[in-house]
Amino acid sequence: MSDKVCIVTGANSGIGKATARGLAQAGATVLLVCRDHARGTDALDELKAATGNPHLELWLADLASLADVRRLASELQAAHPAIHVLINNAGVMLEKHQFSTDGFELQWAVNHLAPFLLTRLLEPALAAGAPARVINVASRMHTFGRLRFDAAPGERRYSMYETYGRSKLACIMASYELAERWRERGISVNCLHPGVIDTNLGGMPGWMKKLLPKADAGARTSLHLATSPDVADVSGRYFSRCKPAKSSAATHDRALRARLWQETERQVGLA
């Protein structure tokens, strides 16, 4: 991986930091995308010291802002015209109903709209780095989600698990759709369930988190998809524990995927 440029979003803690560490240990140039400068700097310094890899960079962006995602994509490509791996890892799970700066439900904005827009905007750099790999961290909780195109934000009673599941359902569907559209671009697109892991993600009591595997276990499938030659020619698949797995029936509904794609393009300003 010494000749590869890899991006990891949400890289200052949890699965994201463990993923960045694994890539750094493999010798890659790793771009850590973080929201908070202090926490990002701490993670950067820690990973440089732990891995001995000097080719780590901190990039700041608020993924809840579409304007900031656009700025990030522009600056990343200016600095790195060829990108080989993009791991859309950043995510949120929120107990209370919140909105992004653009007026979208916050889990939808961070877990679906931001990775969709960032990936699409980085297409030229990914194509220049082909064969390139896009890895989207989804969740088995996508089975709790249902897509709704007829309800305005805040119109329905808020459910953290349903709303989080909806964002991850969209993440998987967009991954499948993009894999088909980029089939001839030399860019693979896969998604994964990292496992139920002890991370900073909300929605789980502290006593339960203590019983769970740590972040390194959650990073294994992301690292497998980013580095393994076994999946070099694999695209449009959902993985769990480093192996192909079944996603829900809804993710294979081509008409629903096409509608989601159209609606997402409209929401992020690509239509």
BAROVO-261738 format. One record per residue (C-alpha): residue in three letters; x, y, z. Coordinates in steps of 0.5 Angstrom, whole numbers, padded with zeros to 4 digits, always signed. Layout:
ALAXYZ
...
end
This chain:
MET+0000+0000+0000
SER+0006+0005+0000
ASP+0004+0008-0007
LYS-0003+0009-0005
VAL-0007+0015-0002
CYS-0013+0013+0002
ILE-0018+0017+0005
VAL-0022+0016+0012
THR-0027+0020+0014
GLY-0029+0020+0022
ALA-0022+0018+0023
ASN-0021+0021+0030
SER-0024+0016+0034
GLY-0027+0009+0034
ILE-0027+0005+0028
GLY-0025+0010+0024
LYS-0018+0011+0028
ALA-0017+0004+0028
THR-0018+0004+0020
ALA-0013+0009+0019
ARG-0008+0006+0024
GLY-0008-0001+0019
LEU-0007+0003+0013
ALA-0002+0007+0016
GLN+0002+0001+0018
ALA+0001-0002+0011
GLY+0005+0004+0009
ALA-0001+0008+0006
THR-0001+0016+0005
VAL-0007+0017+0010
LEU-0012+0023+0010
LEU-0015+0023+0016
VAL-0022+0027+0015
CYS-0024+0030+0022
ARG-0029+0035+0024
ASP-0026+0037+0031
HIS-0019+0040+0030
ALA-0016+0039+0037
ARG-0019+0031+0037
GLY-0016+0031+0030
THR-0009+0033+0032
ASP-0009+0028+0038
ALA-0011+0023+0033
LEU-0006+0025+0028
ASP+0000+0025+0033
GLU-0002+0018+0036
LEU-0002+0015+0029
LYS+0004+0018+0027
ALA+0008+0016+0034
ALA+0005+0009+0034
THR+0006+0007+0026
GLY+0012+0011+0025
ASN+0009+0013+0018
PRO+0010+0020+0017
HIS+0005+0020+0011
LEU-0001+0022+0015
GLU-0005+0028+0014
LEU-0011+0032+0018
TRP-0016+0035+0014
LEU-0022+0038+0017
ALA-0029+0038+0015
ASP-0036+0039+0018
LEU-0040+0033+0014
ALA-0046+0036+0016
SER-0045+0042+0012
LEU-0046+0040+0004
ALA-0042+0047+0003
ASP-0036+0044+0007
VAL-0036+0037+0004
ARG-0036+0041-0003
ARG-0030+0045+0000
LEU-0026+0039+0002
ALA-0027+0035-0004
SER-0024+0041-0008
GLU-0018+0042-0003
LEU-0017+0034-0003
GLN-0017+0033-0011
ALA-0012+0040-0011
ALA-0007+0036-0006
HIS-0008+0029-0009
PRO-0010+0029-0016
ALA-0010+0021-0016
ILE-0014+0018-0010
HIS-0014+0010-0009
VAL-0018+0009-0003
LEU-0024+0012+0000
ILE-0027+0010+0006
ASN-0033+0013+0008
ASN-0033+0011+0015
ALA-0036+0018+0019
GLY-0043+0017+0022
VAL-0048+0019+0028
MET-0053+0016+0032
LEU-0058+0021+0035
GLU-0063+0020+0041
LYS-0066+0027+0039
HIS-0068+0029+0033
GLN-0063+0034+0030
PHE-0062+0038+0023
SER-0056+0039+0019
THR-0054+0046+0017
ASP-0058+0045+0010
GLY-0064+0043+0014
PHE-0064+0035+0013
GLU-0065+0031+0019
LEU-0058+0030+0022
GLN-0057+0022+0021
TRP-0059+0023+0014
ALA-0054+0028+0012
VAL-0048+0025+0015
ASN-0049+0018+0014
HIS-0052+0018+0007
LEU-0052+0025+0004
ALA-0045+0027+0006
PRO-0041+0020+0003
PHE-0046+0021-0003
LEU-0043+0028-0005
LEU-0036+0027-0003
THR-0036+0020-0007
ARG-0039+0023-0013
LEU-0034+0030-0013
LEU-0028+0025-0012
GLU-0030+0021-0018
PRO-0024+0025-0022
ALA-0019+0023-0017
LEU-0021+0016-0016
ALA-0021+0015-0024
ALA-0014+0018-0024
GLY-0012+0013-0018
ALA-0016+0007-0022
PRO-0016+0001-0020
ALA-0019+0005-0014
ARG-0024+0003-0008
VAL-0030+0006-0005
ILE-0032+0003+0002
ASN-0038+0005+0005
VAL-0039+0003+0013
ALA-0046+0001+0013
SER-0050-0003+0018
ARG-0054-0009+0019
MET-0059-0004+0022
HIS-0061-0002+0015
THR-0066-0007+0016
PHE-0070-0003+0021
GLY-0070+0003+0016
ARG-0076+0005+0011
LEU-0075+0010+0005
ARG-0080+0015+0005
PHE-0080+0021+0000
ASP-0087+0024+0002
ALA-0086+0026+0009
ALA-0083+0033+0010
PRO-0077+0033+0016
GLY-0080+0033+0023
GLU-0087+0031+0020
ARG-0086+0024+0023
ARG-0085+0022+0030
TYR-0078+0021+0031
SER-0075+0014+0032
MET-0067+0014+0033
TYR-0067+0007+0031
GLU-0071+0007+0025
THR-0068+0014+0023
TYR-0061+0011+0023
GLY-0063+0005+0020
ARG-0066+0009+0014
SER-0060+0013+0013
LYS-0056+0006+0013
LEU-0061+0003+0008
ALA-0060+0009+0003
CYS-0052+0008+0004
ILE-0053+0001+0002
MET-0057+0002-0004
ALA-0053+0008-0006
SER-0047+0003-0006
TYR-0050-0002-0011
GLU-0053+0004-0015
LEU-0046+0007-0016
ALA-0042+0000-0017
GLU-0047-0001-0023
ARG-0046+0006-0026
TRP-0038+0006-0025
ARG-0037-0001-0027
GLU-0033+0001-0033
ARG-0029+0007-0029
GLY-0024+0002-0026
ILE-0027+0004-0019
SER-0030-0001-0014
VAL-0036+0001-0009
ASN-0037-0004-0003
CYS-0041-0003+0003
LEU-0040-0007+0010
HIS-0043-0008+0017
PRO-0037-0007+0022
GLY-0040-0011+0027
VAL-0043-0009+0034
ILE-0037-0005+0037
ASP-0036-0001+0043
THR-0035+0006+0040
ASN-0037+0013+0041
LEU-0043+0012+0037
GLY-0050+0014+0041
GLY-0056+0009+0042
MET-0053+0004+0047
PRO-0052+0004+0055
GLY-0045+0004+0057
TRP-0046-0002+0061
MET-0047-0006+0054
LYS-0041-0002+0051
LYS-0036-0005+0056
LEU-0038-0012+0053
LEU-0037-0011+0046
PRO-0031-0012+0042
LYS-0027-0006+0041
ALA-0025-0001+0035
ASP-0020-0006+0032
ALA-0025-0011+0031
GLY-0030-0006+0027
ALA-0024-0004+0023
ARG-0022-0011+0020
THR-0028-0011+0014
SER-0026-0004+0012
LEU-0019-0006+0012
HIS-0020-0012+0008
LEU-0024-0009+0003
ALA-0019-0003+0002
THR-0013-0008+0002
SER-0014-0015+0000
PRO-0012-0017-0007
ASP-0018-0022-0006
VAL-0023-0017-0007
ALA-0020-0013-0012
ASP-0025-0015-0018
VAL-0031-0015-0013
SER-0036-0009-0013
GLY-0043-0008-0011
ARG-0043-0012-0005
TYR-0045-0012+0002
PHE-0040-0015+0007
SER-0040-0017+0014
ARG-0034-0021+0018
CYS-0030-0020+0011
LYS-0034-0024+0008
PRO-0040-0023+0003
ALA-0047-0022+0006
LYS-0054-0021+0005
SER-0057-0015+0005
SER-0065-0013+0006
ALA-0069-0015+0000
ALA-0071-0007-0001
THR-0063-0006-0003
HIS-0064-0010-0009
ASP-0071-0006-0011
ARG-0068-0003-0017
ALA-0074+0002-0018
LEU-0073+0004-0011
ARG-0066+0005-0012
ALA-0067+0009-0018
ARG-0072+0014-0014
LEU-0067+0014-0009
TRP-0061+0016-0013
GLN-0065+0022-0017
GLU-0068+0025-0010
THR-0061+0024-0007
GLU-0058+0028-0013
ARG-0063+0033-0012
GLN-0062+0034-0005
VAL-0054+0035-0005
GLY-0055+0039-0011
LEU-0052+0035-0017
ALA-0059+0035-0021
end
